């Protein structure tokens, strides 16, 4: 296994700037009324992007072995699948409840 070079301070500053931008986008999405219909999925995507950046760079998972990446990423994908399934389940429940109340 070859040792990879450590990221520079400039890399950390760029990643930090991207994280700040993503956080500003999250706050902006929350306060824009046009995004109310897709608020939760958009916030989940932005949060997943921030999570990935933190894990890859600040926790150095990008430079670790692929086995560690798999051991960390597989449960994350499983949790993401459960969250998406719950979103669809609750969306269906709310849609059916709204349709029943309209009639």
Secondary structure, DSSP 8 states (H G I E B T S, - for coil): --------HHHHHHHHHHHHHHHHHHHHHHH-GGGGGGHHHHHHHHHHHHHHHIIIIIS-GGGS-HHHHHHHHHHHHHHHHHHHHHHHHHHHHHHHHHHHHH-
